């Protein structure tokens, strides 16, 4: 009986969490960011302020979910993110991975889906923060422009968050990476800062309804790993082959082959 009541509570608390996310997005879009646009004229300062606001809002949001009993979380290796110009690559098991990462990464930039770019709840924040649309970069042209925008962001000192899968891991658990992230690392000659995300028991996966909560409170863990140098993949080869090799390495990495200490 107690277990059933706990599950009912978590269904309601999860629904409340999603409602708060939507309301918060509207408040940011309709109130906070219009005021920011008026008060801060320089675009660079306005973008930096918008990103700080989003980080603090997401940090408050994950703490609200914890207080409501929806989840618990831990972050290991957080000090490794206290740098500039990081290319942060992570696996993508749940719907709220982005929220967690951006809650703990300062001056974060990221690639957002076109649906979020145009969504009434999210388009205000993502555009105010100067994030990159996945529909061909900031200028909306093509994949090459997207890679160039990502490299320019890193060179500008931003910490770029990328999910190499491009979407959430399917229910089968089989991770399949696209080459876009590897192309950014190779062409930008940037080391990779991997973050391994775990969710136990699994929830909010691809195609999973939010109200199908697991039998117990979930535990999120984010483990920031040591940097992966890109130079070994660049030796005596073309950028295309280097990106292919790096993608294969990352495929093994995020499936656990190189994570004995994770």
C-alpha positions as CSV (number, residue, x, y, z in Angstrom):
1,X,0.0,0.0,0.0
2,X,2.8,2.4,0.9
3,X,4.7,1.5,-2.2
4,X,1.6,2.2,-4.4
5,X,0.9,5.5,-2.7
6,X,4.6,6.5,-3.3
7,X,4.2,5.7,-7.0
8,X,1.0,7.8,-7.2
9,X,2.8,10.7,-5.6
10,X,5.7,10.4,-8.0
11,X,3.3,10.4,-11.0
12,X,1.7,13.6,-9.7
13,X,5.1,15.2,-8.8
14,X,6.4,14.3,-12.3
15,X,3.4,16.0,-13.9
16,X,3.9,19.0,-11.7
17,X,7.5,19.1,-12.7
18,X,6.7,19.2,-16.4
19,X,4.1,21.9,-15.8
20,X,6.6,24.0,-13.9
21,X,9.0,23.6,-16.8
22,X,6.5,24.9,-19.2
23,X,5.4,27.8,-17.0
24,X,9.0,28.7,-16.3
25,X,9.8,28.7,-20.0
26,X,6.9,31.1,-20.7
27,X,8.0,33.4,-17.9
28,X,11.5,33.5,-19.2
29,X,10.3,34.2,-22.7
30,X,7.6,36.8,-21.9
31,X,9.0,38.6,-18.9
32,X,12.7,37.9,-18.1
33,X,14.3,38.0,-21.5
34,X,12.3,40.9,-22.9
35,X,13.5,42.9,-19.8
36,X,17.1,41.6,-20.4
37,X,16.9,42.8,-24.0
38,X,15.9,46.3,-22.8
39,X,18.4,46.5,-19.9
40,X,21.5,45.0,-21.7
41,X,22.2,46.5,-25.1
42,X,25.5,44.7,-25.9
43,X,24.7,41.3,-27.4
44,X,27.7,39.6,-25.9
45,X,26.8,40.6,-22.4
46,X,23.1,39.8,-23.0
47,X,23.9,36.3,-24.2
48,X,26.2,35.7,-21.2
49,X,23.5,36.9,-18.9
50,X,20.8,34.8,-20.6
51,X,23.0,31.7,-20.2
52,X,23.6,32.4,-16.5
53,X,19.9,32.8,-16.0
54,X,19.1,29.5,-17.7
55,X,21.8,27.7,-15.7
56,X,20.4,28.9,-12.4
57,X,16.9,28.2,-13.5
58,X,17.8,24.6,-14.5
59,X,19.8,24.1,-11.3
60,X,16.7,25.2,-9.3
61,X,14.5,23.0,-11.4
62,X,16.5,19.8,-10.7
63,X,16.6,20.6,-7.0
64,X,12.8,21.1,-7.1
65,X,12.4,17.6,-8.7
66,X,14.7,16.2,-5.9
67,X,12.7,18.0,-3.2
68,X,9.4,16.6,-4.7
69,X,10.8,13.1,-4.5
70,X,10.9,12.5,-8.3
71,X,14.6,11.7,-8.3
72,X,18.0,11.8,-6.6
73,X,21.2,12.8,-8.3
74,X,24.9,13.0,-7.9
75,X,27.7,14.6,-10.0
76,X,31.2,13.4,-9.9
77,X,34.2,15.2,-11.4
78,X,32.4,18.5,-11.5
79,X,35.7,20.4,-11.1
80,X,36.7,19.3,-14.5
81,X,34.0,21.4,-16.0
82,X,35.4,24.6,-14.4
83,X,37.3,25.6,-17.6
84,X,36.6,27.4,-20.8
85,X,36.3,26.1,-24.4
86,X,35.3,22.6,-23.5
87,X,33.8,20.2,-26.0
88,X,31.5,18.2,-23.7
89,X,30.1,15.0,-25.2
90,X,27.6,12.9,-23.3
91,X,25.3,9.9,-23.8
92,X,21.6,10.6,-23.9
93,X,19.5,8.1,-22.0
94,X,16.7,10.4,-20.8
95,X,14.6,13.4,-21.7
96,X,16.2,15.6,-19.1
97,X,19.9,15.0,-19.7
98,X,20.3,18.5,-21.2
99,X,18.7,20.1,-18.2
100,X,21.1,18.3,-15.9
101,X,24.2,19.2,-17.8
102,X,23.3,22.8,-18.4
103,X,22.5,23.2,-14.7
104,X,26.1,22.5,-13.9
105,X,28.1,23.9,-16.8
106,X,29.0,27.6,-16.8
107,X,28.8,29.6,-20.1
108,X,27.2,26.6,-21.8
109,X,26.4,26.6,-25.5
110,X,24.5,23.7,-27.1
111,X,22.9,22.5,-30.3
112,X,19.1,22.5,-30.1
113,X,16.6,20.8,-32.3
114,X,14.5,22.9,-34.7
115,X,11.4,21.9,-32.8
116,X,12.7,23.5,-29.6
117,X,13.9,26.5,-31.7
118,X,10.3,27.2,-32.7
119,X,8.5,25.8,-29.6
120,X,6.5,28.6,-27.9
121,X,7.8,27.5,-24.4
122,X,11.5,27.2,-25.4
123,X,12.2,29.5,-28.3
124,X,12.6,32.6,-26.2
125,X,15.3,31.2,-23.9
126,X,17.2,29.3,-26.6
127,X,17.4,32.2,-29.0
128,X,18.2,34.7,-26.2
129,X,21.1,32.5,-25.1
130,X,22.5,32.3,-28.7
131,X,22.3,28.6,-28.9
132,X,22.9,26.8,-32.2
133,X,20.0,25.3,-34.2
134,X,20.7,21.8,-35.6
135,X,19.0,22.9,-38.8
136,X,22.3,24.0,-40.3
137,X,23.9,26.2,-37.7
138,X,23.1,29.8,-36.7
139,X,22.6,30.8,-40.3
140,X,20.4,27.8,-41.1
141,X,22.5,26.7,-44.2
142,X,23.9,23.2,-44.0
143,X,25.8,20.6,-42.0
144,X,29.2,22.2,-42.7
145,X,27.9,25.5,-41.4
146,X,26.8,23.7,-38.2
147,X,30.3,22.3,-37.7
148,X,31.8,25.7,-38.3
149,X,29.4,27.4,-35.8
150,X,30.4,24.8,-33.2
151,X,34.1,25.4,-33.7
152,X,33.6,29.1,-33.6
153,X,31.7,28.7,-30.3
154,X,34.6,26.8,-28.8
155,X,37.1,29.3,-30.0
156,X,35.1,32.0,-28.4
157,X,35.6,30.3,-25.0
158,X,32.1,28.7,-24.7
159,X,31.6,25.2,-23.3
160,X,29.8,23.3,-26.0
161,X,27.5,20.5,-25.0
162,X,26.8,17.9,-27.7
163,X,25.0,14.5,-27.6
164,X,26.7,12.5,-30.4
165,X,23.6,10.2,-30.7
166,X,21.6,13.1,-31.9
167,X,18.6,11.8,-30.0
168,X,17.8,9.7,-26.9
169,X,19.1,6.2,-26.7
170,X,16.3,3.8,-27.8
171,X,14.7,1.4,-25.4
172,X,17.0,-1.4,-26.6
173,X,19.9,0.5,-25.0
174,X,21.9,0.2,-28.2
175,X,24.0,3.4,-28.7
176,X,24.5,4.6,-32.2
177,X,26.6,7.8,-32.8
178,X,26.6,10.3,-35.6
179,X,29.8,11.8,-36.9
180,X,29.0,15.4,-36.3
181,X,30.6,15.6,-32.8
182,X,33.7,13.9,-34.1
183,X,33.9,16.3,-37.0
184,X,33.9,19.3,-34.6
185,X,36.6,17.7,-32.5
186,X,38.8,16.8,-35.5
187,X,38.4,20.0,-37.5
188,X,38.6,22.1,-34.4
189,X,41.5,20.1,-33.0
190,X,39.8,20.0,-29.7
191,X,40.1,17.5,-26.9
192,X,36.8,15.9,-25.7
193,X,35.5,16.0,-22.2
194,X,33.1,13.0,-21.9
195,X,30.3,12.9,-19.4
196,X,28.7,9.5,-18.7
197,X,25.0,9.8,-17.6
198,X,23.3,6.9,-15.8
199,X,19.6,6.6,-14.8
200,X,18.5,3.8,-12.5
201,X,15.9,2.6,-12.9
202,X,15.5,3.8,-16.5
203,X,12.8,6.5,-17.1
204,X,11.9,9.2,-19.6
205,X,13.6,7.2,-22.4
206,X,12.9,7.5,-26.1
207,X,9.2,6.9,-26.8
208,X,8.4,6.5,-23.1
209,X,5.4,8.3,-21.6
210,X,6.2,10.6,-18.6
211,X,3.4,9.1,-16.4
212,X,4.9,5.6,-16.6
213,X,7.1,6.2,-13.6
214,X,9.4,3.3,-12.4
215,X,8.5,1.4,-9.2
216,X,11.0,3.4,-7.1
217,X,12.6,6.8,-7.2
218,X,15.2,7.2,-9.9
219,X,18.8,8.0,-9.3
220,X,20.7,10.1,-11.8
221,X,24.4,10.2,-11.9
222,X,26.7,12.3,-14.1
223,X,30.3,11.3,-14.1
224,X,32.7,13.8,-15.8
225,X,35.6,11.8,-17.2
226,X,39.1,12.7,-18.0
227,X,39.7,14.5,-21.4
228,X,40.2,12.4,-24.5
229,X,43.0,13.8,-26.7
230,X,42.1,14.0,-30.4
231,X,45.7,14.1,-31.7
232,X,46.1,10.3,-31.9
233,X,43.2,10.2,-34.3
234,X,44.7,12.9,-36.6
235,X,48.0,11.2,-37.4
236,X,48.7,10.3,-41.0
237,X,45.1,10.5,-42.1
238,X,42.5,12.7,-43.6
239,X,39.9,14.6,-41.5
240,X,37.2,12.3,-42.8
241,X,38.9,9.1,-41.8
242,X,40.0,10.7,-38.4
243,X,36.3,11.6,-37.7
244,X,35.3,8.0,-38.6
245,X,37.9,6.5,-36.2
246,X,37.0,8.9,-33.4
247,X,33.3,8.1,-33.8
248,X,34.1,4.4,-33.6
249,X,36.2,5.1,-30.4
250,X,33.4,7.1,-28.9
251,X,30.9,4.4,-29.7
252,X,32.9,1.9,-27.7
253,X,33.6,4.5,-25.0
254,X,29.9,5.2,-24.3
255,X,29.0,1.6,-24.4
256,X,31.5,1.0,-21.6
257,X,34.5,-0.5,-23.2
258,X,36.9,2.2,-22.0
259,X,35.1,3.1,-18.8
260,X,36.5,0.7,-16.2
261,X,36.6,3.4,-13.7
262,X,33.2,5.1,-14.5
